Amino acid sequence: MNNNLQTRIGYLGDLEPILSKVCKDYQIGNYISYSVILMGYEDFNLIVKTTHHKFFVKIFAVFRDKKNCKRYMQILKSSRYAGISQPEIYESSQGYC
């Protein structure tokens, strides 16, 4: 099942090394495990469990270019400033995208 959903991101390999790097880059604790969120139809959404907490992780689909990803992040950040409830958005050392 995961491999079918992983085609959205163009990667069918083991996610553990990638998610371990995400945890390190975003400084959210050490990777423990993940579960796929089946809701959603474009990107690849996960719940990642770390030594600090559980986090929602979105891996953008292959059709999204960098401009589209940055626009998406700006919309999320703007909606937060407008008072719309949503999870905290973390920035890695490489930026949001």
N, CA and C atoms as an extended XYZ file, in Angstrom:
291
Properties=species:S:1:pos:R:3:atomname:S:1:resname:S:1:resid:I:1 pbc="F F F"
N         0.824       -1.208        0.000 N   MET     1
C         0.000        0.000        0.000 CA  MET     1
C         0.863        1.264        0.000 C   MET     1
N         1.901        1.309        0.847 N   ASN     2
C         2.748        2.504        0.890 CA  ASN     2
C         3.386        2.788       -0.454 C   ASN     2
N         3.852        1.725       -1.142 N   ASN     3
C         4.513        1.955       -2.430 CA  ASN     3
C         3.582        2.609       -3.438 C   ASN     3
N         2.299        2.240       -3.435 N   ASN     4
C         1.352        2.903       -4.333 CA  ASN     4
C         1.254        4.385       -4.002 C   ASN     4
N         1.202        4.714       -2.719 N   LEU     5
C         1.126        6.117       -2.314 CA  LEU     5
C         2.457        6.826       -2.534 C   LEU     5
N         3.554        6.103       -2.373 N   GLN     6
C         4.871        6.709       -2.560 CA  GLN     6
C         5.138        7.100       -4.006 C   GLN     6
N         4.383        6.545       -4.951 N   THR     7
C         4.574        6.966       -6.345 CA  THR     7
C         4.291        8.456       -6.492 C   THR     7
N         3.494        9.022       -5.601 N   ARG     8
C         3.206       10.465       -5.632 CA  ARG     8
C         4.477       11.289       -5.480 C   ARG     8
N         5.451       10.734       -4.727 N   ILE     9
C         6.681       11.485       -4.471 CA  ILE     9
C         7.845       10.982       -5.322 C   ILE     9
N         7.591        9.993       -6.156 N   GLY    10
C         8.626        9.488       -7.048 CA  GLY    10
C         9.716        8.711       -6.349 C   GLY    10
N         9.387        8.106       -5.205 N   TYR    11
C        10.375        7.346       -4.431 CA  TYR    11
C         9.699        6.118       -3.853 C   TYR    11
N        10.220        4.942       -4.181 N   LEU    12
C         9.613        3.702       -3.715 CA  LEU    12
C        10.470        2.974       -2.688 C   LEU    12
N        11.575        3.586       -2.284 N   GLY    13
C        12.499        2.943       -1.347 CA  GLY    13
C        12.064        3.065        0.107 C   GLY    13
N        12.963        2.657        0.982 N   ASP    14
C        12.757        2.692        2.428 CA  ASP    14
C        12.675        4.149        2.893 C   ASP    14
N        11.640        4.478        3.635 N   LEU    15
C        11.453        5.852        4.102 CA  LEU    15
C        12.243        6.182        5.362 C   LEU    15
N        12.686        5.167        6.094 N   GLU    16
C        13.362        5.423        7.368 CA  GLU    16
C        14.568        6.361        7.236 C   GLU    16
N        15.478        6.165        6.269 N   PRO    17
C        16.609        7.107        6.165 CA  PRO    17
C        16.166        8.545        5.864 C   PRO    17
N        15.162        8.689        5.037 N   ILE    18
C        14.659       10.028        4.706 CA  ILE    18
C        14.019       10.677        5.930 C   ILE    18
N        13.192        9.919        6.641 N   LEU    19
C        12.507       10.471        7.806 CA  LEU    19
C        13.482       10.746        8.949 C   LEU    19
N        14.528        9.956        9.064 N   SER    20
C        15.572       10.240       10.061 CA  SER    20
C        16.244       11.570        9.750 C   SER    20
N        16.484       11.820        8.464 N   LYS    21
C        17.086       13.097        8.052 CA  LYS    21
C        16.121       14.255        8.295 C   LYS    21
N        14.843       14.053        8.012 N   VAL    22
C        13.834       15.081        8.284 CA  VAL    22
C        13.852       15.441        9.769 C   VAL    22
N        13.873       14.433       10.625 N   CYS    23
C        13.893       14.680       12.070 CA  CYS    23
C        15.118       15.486       12.479 C   CYS    23
N        16.260       15.149       11.898 N   LYS    24
C        17.492       15.879       12.207 CA  LYS    24
C        17.432       17.302       11.666 C   LYS    24
N        17.048       17.459       10.392 N   ASP    25
C        17.010       18.787        9.770 CA  ASP    25
C        16.049       19.732       10.478 C   ASP    25
N        14.935       19.189       10.923 N   TYR    26
C        13.915       20.020       11.560 CA  TYR    26
C        14.033       20.039       13.082 C   TYR    26
N        15.037       19.314       13.601 N   GLN    27
C        15.323       19.286       15.039 CA  GLN    27
C        14.078       18.949       15.860 C   GLN    27
N        13.418       17.846       15.476 N   ILE    28
C        12.186       17.442       16.156 CA  ILE    28
C        12.361       16.142       16.947 C   ILE    28
N        13.588       15.772       17.222 N   GLY    29
C        13.868       14.555       17.977 CA  GLY    29
C        14.380       13.457       17.071 C   GLY    29
N        14.694       12.323       17.663 N   ASN    30
C        15.185       11.175       16.898 CA  ASN    30
C        14.014       10.365       16.370 C   ASN    30
N        14.133        9.927       15.132 N   TYR    31
C        13.095        9.140       14.470 CA  TYR    31
C        12.850        7.828       15.211 C   TYR    31
N        11.557        7.481       15.385 N   ILE    32
C        11.170        6.181       15.945 CA  ILE    32
C        10.388        5.376       14.917 C   ILE    32
N         9.298        5.961       14.381 N   SER    33
C         8.452        5.229       13.434 CA  SER    33
C         7.573        6.214       12.669 C   SER    33
N         6.816        5.676       11.716 N   TYR    34
C         5.870        6.516       10.980 CA  TYR    34
C         4.631        5.716       10.637 C   TYR    34
N         3.556        6.441       10.342 N   SER    35
C         2.350        5.834        9.787 CA  SER    35
C         1.835        6.764        8.692 C   SER    35
N         1.317        6.156        7.642 N   VAL    36
C         0.819        6.908        6.497 CA  VAL    36
C        -0.592        7.397        6.782 C   VAL    36
N        -0.875        8.630        6.416 N   ILE    37
C        -2.224        9.174        6.486 CA  ILE    37
C        -2.853        8.928        5.124 C   ILE    37
N        -3.880        8.129        5.085 N   LEU    38
C        -4.480        7.744        3.813 CA  LEU    38
C        -5.353        8.841        3.213 C   LEU    38
N        -5.791        9.787        4.024 N   MET    39
C        -6.594       10.900        3.518 CA  MET    39
C        -5.675       11.842        2.749 C   MET    39
N        -6.206       12.471        1.736 N   GLY    40
C        -5.409       13.361        0.908 CA  GLY    40
C        -5.154       12.681       -0.418 C   GLY    40
N        -5.017       13.453       -1.455 N   TYR    41
C        -4.955       12.843       -2.774 CA  TYR    41
C        -3.782       13.311       -3.628 C   TYR    41
N        -3.000       14.273       -3.189 N   GLU    42
C        -1.910       14.757       -4.034 CA  GLU    42
C        -0.543       14.467       -3.440 C   GLU    42
N        -0.310       14.880       -2.226 N   ASP    43
C         0.994       14.745       -1.595 CA  ASP    43
C         1.040       13.448       -0.782 C   ASP    43
N         2.132       13.230       -0.094 N   PHE    44
C         2.317       12.040        0.724 CA  PHE    44
C         2.413       12.516        2.168 C   PHE    44
N         1.407       12.213        2.964 N   ASN    45
C         1.302       12.713        4.331 CA  ASN    45
C         1.530       11.592        5.331 C   ASN    45
N         2.282       11.920        6.372 N   LEU    46
C         2.675       10.929        7.373 CA  LEU    46
C         2.552       11.504        8.777 C   LEU    46
N         2.416       10.615        9.741 N   ILE    47
C         2.627       10.962       11.141 CA  ILE    47
C         3.949       10.313       11.520 C   ILE    47
N         4.903       11.116       11.951 N   VAL    48
C         6.216       10.619       12.333 CA  VAL    48
C         6.338       10.713       13.850 C   VAL    48
N         6.650        9.585       14.453 N   LYS    49
C         6.862        9.539       15.904 CA  LYS    49
C         8.351        9.693       16.170 C   LYS    49
N         8.685       10.646       17.064 N   THR    50
C        10.080       10.889       17.432 CA  THR    50
C        10.225       10.764       18.945 C   THR    50
N        11.430       10.952       19.418 N   THR    51
C        11.684       10.923       20.859 CA  THR    51
C        11.058       12.125       21.563 C   THR    51
N        10.619       13.129       20.808 N   HIS    52
C        10.002       14.324       21.406 CA  HIS    52
C         8.488       14.312       21.343 C   HIS    52
N         7.926       13.787       20.258 N   HIS    53
C         6.479       13.861       20.079 CA  HIS    53
C         6.106       13.170       18.772 C   HIS    53
N         4.858       13.363       18.351 N   LYS    54
C         4.404       12.937       17.027 CA  LYS    54
C         4.252       14.193       16.178 C   LYS    54
N         4.628       14.090       14.896 N   PHE    55
C         4.591       15.231       13.990 CA  PHE    55
C         3.940       14.834       12.669 C   PHE    55
N         3.208       15.778       12.098 N   PHE    56
C         2.664       15.628       10.757 CA  PHE    56
C         3.758       16.013        9.774 C   PHE    56
N         4.025       15.151        8.799 N   VAL    57
C         5.034       15.429        7.778 CA  VAL    57
C         4.379       15.317        6.407 C   VAL    57
N         4.550       16.346        5.608 N   LYS    58
C         4.039       16.360        4.236 CA  LYS    58
C         5.229       16.315        3.292 C   LYS    58
N         5.238       15.312        2.411 N   ILE    59
C         6.234       15.251        1.349 CA  ILE    59
C         5.501       15.612        0.064 C   ILE    59
N         5.925       16.706       -0.559 N   PHE    60
C         5.220       17.195       -1.731 CA  PHE    60
C         5.329       16.222       -2.903 C   PHE    60
N         4.268       16.167       -3.677 N   ALA    61
C         4.206       15.305       -4.860 CA  ALA    61
C         5.209       15.765       -5.915 C   ALA    61
N         5.579       14.848       -6.805 N   VAL    62
C         6.594       15.147       -7.821 CA  VAL    62
C         6.169       16.241       -8.795 C   VAL    62
N         4.875       16.441       -8.984 N   PHE    63
C         4.447       17.463       -9.941 CA  PHE    63
C         4.639       18.875       -9.411 C   PHE    63
N         4.845       19.032       -8.110 N   ARG    64
C         5.018       20.374       -7.525 CA  ARG    64
C         6.454       20.845       -7.737 C   ARG    64
N         6.599       22.021       -8.340 N   ASP    65
C         7.936       22.586       -8.463 CA  ASP    65
C         8.213       23.452       -7.230 C   ASP    65
N         9.425       23.965       -7.134 N   LYS    66
C         9.809       24.735       -5.949 CA  LYS    66
C         8.917       25.963       -5.751 C   LYS    66
N         8.546       26.616       -6.832 N   LYS    67
C         7.677       27.796       -6.746 CA  LYS    67
C         6.317       27.413       -6.151 C   LYS    67
N         5.768       26.289       -6.592 N   ASN    68
C         4.483       25.818       -6.095 CA  ASN    68
C         4.575       25.460       -4.609 C   ASN    68
N         5.672       24.829       -4.205 N   CYS    69
C         5.862       24.463       -2.795 CA  CYS    69
C         5.957       25.710       -1.918 C   CYS    69
N         6.709       26.692       -2.385 N   LYS    70
C         6.842       27.934       -1.610 CA  LYS    70
C         5.505       28.657       -1.497 C   LYS    70
N         4.732       28.667       -2.562 N   ARG    71
C         3.404       29.281       -2.532 CA  ARG    71
C         2.510       28.563       -1.521 C   ARG    71
N         2.532       27.251       -1.533 N   TYR    72
C         1.744       26.444       -0.595 CA  TYR    72
C         2.120       26.798        0.853 C   TYR    72
N         3.427       26.875        1.126 N   MET    73
C         3.882       27.202        2.476 CA  MET    73
C         3.463       28.621        2.872 C   MET    73
N         3.508       29.550        1.941 N   GLN    74
C         3.098       30.925        2.240 CA  GLN    74
C         1.612       30.978        2.592 C   GLN    74
N         0.809       30.214        1.879 N   ILE    75
C        -0.629       30.159        2.182 CA  ILE    75
C        -0.842       29.622        3.591 C   ILE    75
N        -0.126       28.551        3.948 N   LEU    76
C        -0.257       27.988        5.296 CA  LEU    76
C         0.166       28.991        6.365 C   LEU    76
N         1.303       29.653        6.138 N   LYS    77
C         1.773       30.637        7.107 CA  LYS    77
C         0.792       31.804        7.223 C   LYS    77
N         0.267       32.278        6.101 N   SER    78
C        -0.684       33.400        6.115 CA  SER    78
C        -1.961       33.028        6.847 C   SER    78
N        -2.438       31.819        6.640 N   SER    79
C        -3.673       31.411        7.314 CA  SER    79
C        -3.458       31.325        8.824 C   SER    79
N        -2.273       30.951        9.238 N   ARG    80
C        -1.969       30.908       10.673 CA  ARG    80
C        -2.027       32.319       11.267 C   ARG    80
N        -1.437       33.288       10.537 N   TYR    81
C        -1.461       34.678       11.001 CA  TYR    81
C        -2.876       35.233       11.036 C   TYR    81
N        -3.756       34.686       10.206 N   ALA    82
C        -5.148       35.136       10.162 CA  ALA    82
C        -5.989       34.485       11.266 C   ALA    82
N        -5.361       33.639       12.074 N   GLY    83
C        -6.074       33.039       13.195 CA  GLY    83
C        -6.697       31.685       12.898 C   GLY    83
N        -6.386       31.106       11.761 N   ILE    84
C        -6.904       29.775       11.428 CA  ILE    84
C        -6.045       28.743       12.138 C   ILE    84
N        -6.682       27.860       12.870 N   SER    85
C        -5.973       26.858       13.653 CA  SER    85
C        -5.308       25.832       12.746 C   SER    85
N        -4.017       25.624       12.977 N   GLN    86
C        -3.266       24.616       12.241 CA  GLN    86
C        -2.001       24.284       13.030 C   GLN    86
N        -1.362       23.180       12.711 N   PRO    87
C        -0.129       22.822       13.427 CA  PRO    87
C         0.989       23.824       13.168 C   PRO    87
N         1.954       23.841       14.076 N   GLU    88
C         3.149       24.663       13.908 CA  GLU    88
C         3.877       24.217       12.647 C   GLU    88
N         4.438       25.168       11.913 N   ILE    89
C         5.207       24.867       10.713 CA  ILE    89
C         6.677       25.057       11.062 C   ILE    89
N         7.462       24.007       10.869 N   TYR    90
C         8.872       24.040       11.184 CA  TYR    90
C         9.700       24.300        9.936 C   TYR    90
N        10.786       25.053       10.106 N   GLU    91
C        11.674       25.341        8.981 CA  GLU    91
C        12.983       24.606        9.204 C   GLU    91
N        13.463       23.936        8.167 N   SER    92
C        14.746       23.245        8.260 CA  SER    92
C        15.871       24.216        7.957 C   SER    92
N        17.085       23.733        8.080 N   SER    93
C        18.237       24.570        7.752 CA  SER    93
C        18.282       24.909        6.259 C   SER    93
N        17.548       24.138        5.431 N   GLN    94
C        17.473       24.399        3.995 CA  GLN    94
C        16.269       25.258        3.622 C   GLN    94
N        15.471       25.654        4.572 N   GLY    95
C        14.250       26.408        4.288 CA  GLY    95
C        13.039       25.477        4.340 C   GLY    95
N        11.899       25.991        3.985 N   TYR    96
C        10.661       25.196        4.039 CA  TYR    96
C        10.579       24.171        2.930 C   TYR    96
N        11.125       24.460        1.775 N   CYS    97
C        10.997       23.562        0.628 CA  CYS    97
C        12.359       23.136        0.127 C   CYS    97
